């Protein structure tokens, strides 16, 4: 009798835990968050500097952010048709 109750309880616990796990993030979501963290310079946080960026790496983080901003501006320019030259057709 105790074995049957234990088995039933085990099944209920497994079912509950698997459904709770399924409500978490997908691999793609976690991967995208890791990419964004690296782009924002969060991989330069050390144990001694947590939660801020380590001062040793502050300049590298700033350069990375500027490079990403320039890349985004270039992509935006391309997406908008190259600016002033796209509007005039004779």
Residue frames as qw, qx, qy, qz and C-alpha x, y, z in Angstrom:
[[0.000, 0.885, 0.466, 0.000, 0.00, 0.00, 0.00],
 [0.294, -0.810, 0.105, 0.496, 2.79, 2.39, 0.90],
 [0.436, -0.128, 0.596, 0.662, 4.58, 1.56, -2.35],
 [0.228, 0.626, 0.649, 0.367, 1.47, 2.43, -4.37],
 [0.138, -0.946, -0.241, 0.166, 1.04, 5.75, -2.53],
 [0.422, -0.604, 0.326, 0.592, 4.72, 6.55, -2.99],
 [0.408, 0.159, 0.667, 0.603, 4.53, 5.75, -6.71],
 [0.114, 0.809, 0.541, 0.201, 1.44, 7.92, -7.14],
 [0.264, -0.901, -0.036, 0.341, 3.06, 10.78, -5.27],
 [0.481, -0.338, 0.482, 0.650, 6.19, 10.45, -7.41],
 [0.333, 0.456, 0.653, 0.505, 4.14, 10.64, -10.61],
 [0.044, -0.929, -0.368, -0.007, 2.33, 13.75, -9.37],
 [0.384, -0.767, 0.171, 0.485, 5.59, 15.46, -8.40],
 [0.466, -0.079, 0.592, 0.653, 7.20, 14.64, -11.76],
 [0.232, 0.665, 0.608, 0.366, 4.18, 15.91, -13.68],
 [0.163, -0.952, -0.209, 0.152, 4.10, 19.15, -11.69],
 [0.438, -0.629, 0.311, 0.562, 7.82, 19.76, -12.05],
 [0.451, 0.133, 0.627, 0.621, 7.89, 19.10, -15.79],
 [0.148, 0.809, 0.502, 0.267, 5.02, 21.49, -16.46],
 [0.277, -0.915, -0.021, 0.293, 6.69, 24.20, -14.37],
 [0.506, -0.362, 0.474, 0.623, 9.93, 23.68, -16.27],
 [0.412, 0.444, 0.635, 0.480, 8.14, 23.94, -19.62],
 [0.025, 0.942, 0.334, 0.010, 7.00, 27.46, -18.75],
 [0.480, -0.617, 0.180, 0.596, 10.59, 28.74, -18.67],
 [0.252, 0.774, -0.300, -0.497, 12.60, 30.34, -21.45],
 [0.925, 0.370, 0.066, 0.049, 13.54, 28.64, -24.66],
 [0.751, -0.187, 0.206, 0.599, 17.14, 28.05, -25.69],
 [0.384, 0.566, 0.294, 0.668, 16.80, 30.74, -28.33],
 [0.254, -0.913, -0.149, -0.281, 15.62, 33.28, -25.75],
 [0.707, -0.634, 0.121, 0.289, 18.49, 32.50, -23.39],
 [0.692, 0.115, 0.294, 0.649, 20.98, 32.62, -26.26],
 [0.185, 0.760, 0.251, 0.570, 19.65, 36.02, -27.37],
 [0.457, -0.886, -0.041, -0.070, 19.92, 37.34, -23.80],
 [0.769, -0.368, 0.202, 0.483, 23.55, 36.19, -23.65],
 [0.517, 0.416, 0.302, 0.684, 24.32, 37.96, -26.93],
 [0.088, -0.882, -0.190, -0.422, 22.69, 41.17, -25.67],
 [0.649, -0.742, 0.034, 0.167, 24.63, 40.95, -22.40],
 [0.722, -0.096, 0.255, 0.636, 27.90, 40.63, -24.30],
 [0.313, 0.622, 0.308, 0.648, 26.98, 43.55, -26.55],
 [0.297, -0.896, -0.127, -0.304, 26.19, 45.68, -23.50],
 [0.256, 0.627, -0.564, 0.472, 29.55, 44.89, -21.95],
 [0.746, -0.509, 0.174, -0.393, 28.20, 42.74, -19.15],
 [0.957, 0.050, -0.204, 0.198, 30.87, 40.10, -19.78],
 [0.405, 0.503, -0.375, 0.666, 33.37, 42.58, -18.27],
 [0.568, -0.654, 0.141, -0.479, 31.79, 42.34, -14.82],
 [0.495, 0.252, -0.772, 0.308, 34.06, 40.63, -12.33],
 [0.586, -0.496, -0.617, 0.170, 33.49, 39.35, -8.80],
 [0.396, -0.285, -0.281, 0.827, 35.26, 42.41, -7.40],
 [0.041, 0.025, -0.162, -0.986, 33.25, 44.92, -9.45],
 [0.173, -0.462, -0.826, -0.273, 29.77, 43.36, -9.36],
 [0.606, 0.533, 0.590, -0.030, 27.23, 44.75, -10.29],
 [0.255, 0.891, -0.143, -0.347, 29.17, 47.37, -12.24],
 [0.823, 0.500, -0.146, 0.225, 31.69, 46.91, -15.03],
 [0.746, -0.385, -0.004, 0.543, 35.25, 46.56, -13.79],
 [0.037, 0.931, -0.075, -0.356, 36.97, 49.97, -14.19],
 [0.406, -0.388, 0.660, 0.498, 39.85, 48.28, -16.00],
 [0.329, 0.273, 0.809, 0.404, 37.45, 47.32, -18.81],
 [0.198, 0.730, 0.400, -0.517, 35.34, 50.52, -18.88],
 [0.128, 0.602, -0.391, -0.684, 37.09, 51.90, -21.98],
 [0.040, -0.050, 0.925, 0.375, 36.63, 48.63, -23.89],
 [0.177, 0.546, 0.792, -0.207, 32.93, 48.58, -23.01],
 [0.180, 0.747, 0.105, -0.631, 32.53, 52.17, -24.23],
 [0.069, 0.430, -0.660, -0.613, 34.31, 51.37, -27.51],
 [0.109, 0.187, 0.964, 0.157, 32.11, 48.31, -28.02],
 [0.204, 0.677, 0.592, -0.388, 28.95, 50.36, -27.45],
 [0.161, 0.694, -0.199, -0.673, 30.13, 53.02, -29.91],
 [0.004, -0.223, 0.848, 0.480, 30.93, 50.37, -32.53],
 [0.148, 0.404, 0.902, -0.035, 27.49, 48.80, -32.10],
 [0.195, 0.745, 0.318, -0.553, 25.82, 52.22, -32.38],
 [0.116, 0.563, -0.484, -0.660, 27.74, 52.95, -35.59],
 [0.061, 0.013, 0.953, 0.296, 26.81, 49.54, -36.98],
 [0.184, 0.582, 0.749, -0.257, 23.14, 50.10, -36.13],
 [0.183, 0.736, 0.019, -0.651, 23.22, 53.55, -37.77],
 [0.060, 0.373, -0.723, -0.578, 24.78, 52.08, -40.92],
 [0.100, 0.250, 0.957, 0.103, 22.16, 49.31, -41.04],
 [0.191, 0.695, 0.515, -0.465, 19.40, 51.87, -40.57],
 [0.133, 0.636, -0.299, -0.699, 20.82, 53.99, -43.39],
 [0.019, 0.130, -0.889, -0.439, 20.91, 50.98, -45.72],
 [0.127, 0.438, 0.880, -0.135, 17.37, 49.98, -44.72],
 [0.190, 0.754, 0.310, -0.547, 16.09, 53.49, -45.51],
 [0.672, 0.665, 0.282, 0.161, 17.44, 53.38, -49.04],
 [0.661, 0.119, 0.046, 0.740, 20.69, 55.23, -48.57],
 [0.185, -0.543, -0.229, 0.786, 19.30, 58.62, -47.58],
 [0.248, 0.665, 0.013, -0.705, 19.00, 61.53, -50.07],
 [0.074, 0.339, -0.726, -0.594, 19.97, 59.70, -53.27],
 [0.161, 0.244, 0.956, 0.039, 16.96, 57.36, -53.18],
 [0.244, 0.621, 0.520, -0.533, 14.30, 60.05, -53.56],
 [0.301, 0.680, -0.174, -0.645, 15.03, 61.59, -56.98],
 [0.536, 0.140, 0.767, 0.324, 14.13, 59.66, -60.13],
 [0.246, 0.546, -0.140, -0.788, 13.82, 61.53, -63.46]]
